[in-house]
Amino acid sequence: MNIETLCVHGSDKKYDTTGSVCVPIFTAATFAHPAVGESTGFDYSRVQNPTREHLEHTVASLEGGCGAIAFSSGMAATSALTELFSPGNHIVCSADLYGGSYRLFEQISKKNGISFTYADTPEEIAAAITPATKAVFIETPSNPMMHVLDIAAVAKTARENNLLFIADNTFLTPYFQRPLALGADIVLHSGTKYLGGHNDAVAGFLVAKNPDVCEKIRVIAKTTGAILSPFESYLITRGIKTLAVRLERQQKTALAIAHRLATQEKITAVHYIGLPTHPGFEITRKQSSGFGGMISFSVCDEQTAVNILERVKIIQYAESLGGVESLITYPALQTHADVPENERIARGIDGRLLRLSVGLESADDLIADLMQAMEEV
Ligand SMILES: *Cc1c(COP(=O)(O)O)cnc(C)c1O
């Protein structure tokens, strides 16, 4: 089946005898046993729930994994992932990570004895490996600077060094990029973003390539308990049905906006991987089938950045991304506030940088909104 069909139909198991065309929301916390020592396959909803299982099967098939585990947020998924490691272990991460992942690693995992090195390129990642290294954790394209890492090159290094290779695929989704096929072992998602796609549910996923890893994560999830509720599971299942059409349109609009922004005199840099001038353009073309709907750009001064945030009318100044509503964020003050200032600025995340998540509004309306917000008053 092609991915568009998988998005719409998901897992064919609907747990229903009425012919319902969509999966029901099973609110049951617990399930009755037919006899002593027997189970319907469901015992208690922290362990597994039919609505959630349907979604997990769908996400696993979209990413080409052997299984997926749904969590109550992307950060709950990342946090569960860190439970795979022990004190003394070292993880090499791509630099310019999602701010929350960085905060988790620096403020919580470090306290628990896990150490981290941040690296920008496949070569730097290889050079950062020590005898204590157990895993490589990357995000590509990166947030918010849209740096692209060659997943296959990092996979080769990880394989040669016997490391678990984890990729956060939130920005491109399996519609555009499938890290497991390129050699990753685990894919991480904030389902809050493109998978859900409607800015109305918070969710996270870990998808594993091999059954052993999948089983380890499942034990962590049922033991630590940050599972996705049946209602949220339903919302994300419903969101995924339109993933392909949403992303096609969001990408088309993003490309039009990126081209227009690049010619605006108050804009000093546009970071969009679909622009041929972007450093990640070639790699993305090689490893993925698209460029996504995220753009970041720098303006000439901080006042102009503040003006845009305060004057946009259709685009909303709000954190998050990937939904039908276009959102603009101020990474220095929002998503990346916990990254030390000097490090943040060295990465280009300063008071002149804005990040735009392109929604499903008309491209012309979005461009006009940005242009009016930049005008002198
Ligand atoms: C939002 C996000 C997360 C965290 O997910 P939540 O659902 O907000 O907990 C992780 N990685 C990336 C790239 C994100 O954008």
The ligand as an SDF file (V2000), in Angstrom:
LIG
                    3D

 15 15  0  0  0  0  0  0  0  0999 V2000
    7.4990   19.6750   19.9890 C   0  0  0  0  0  0  0  0  0  0  0  0
    8.6890   18.8460   19.7460 C   0  0  0  0  0  0  0  0  0  0  0  0
    9.0850   17.8870   20.6620 C   0  0  0  0  0  0  0  0  0  0  0  0
    8.3590   17.6900   21.9950 C   0  0  0  0  0  0  0  0  0  0  0  0
    7.0600   17.2490   21.8180 O   0  0  0  0  0  0  0  0  0  0  0  0
    5.8120   17.6250   22.7770 P   0  0  0  0  0  0  0  0  0  0  0  0
    4.6880   16.9010   22.1320 O   0  0  0  0  0  0  0  0  0  0  0  0
    5.6710   19.1140   22.7600 O   0  0  0  0  0  0  0  0  0  0  0  0
    6.1430   17.1290   24.1400 O   0  0  0  0  0  0  0  0  0  0  0  0
   10.1930   17.0960   20.3610 C   0  0  0  0  0  0  0  0  0  0  0  0
   10.8770   17.2760   19.1970 N   0  0  0  0  0  0  0  0  0  0  0  0
   10.5220   18.2050   18.3040 C   0  0  0  0  0  0  0  0  0  0  0  0
   11.3190   18.3610   17.0590 C   0  0  0  0  0  0  0  0  0  0  0  0
    9.4330   19.0250   18.5490 C   0  0  0  0  0  0  0  0  0  0  0  0
    9.0900   19.9640   17.6530 O   0  0  0  0  0  0  0  0  0  0  0  0
  1  2  1  0
  2  3  1  0
  2 14  2  0
  3  4  1  0
  3 10  2  0
  4  5  1  0
  5  6  1  0
  6  7  2  0
  6  8  1  0
  6  9  1  0
 10 11  1  0
 11 12  2  0
 12 13  1  0
 12 14  1  0
 14 15  1  0
M  END
$$$$
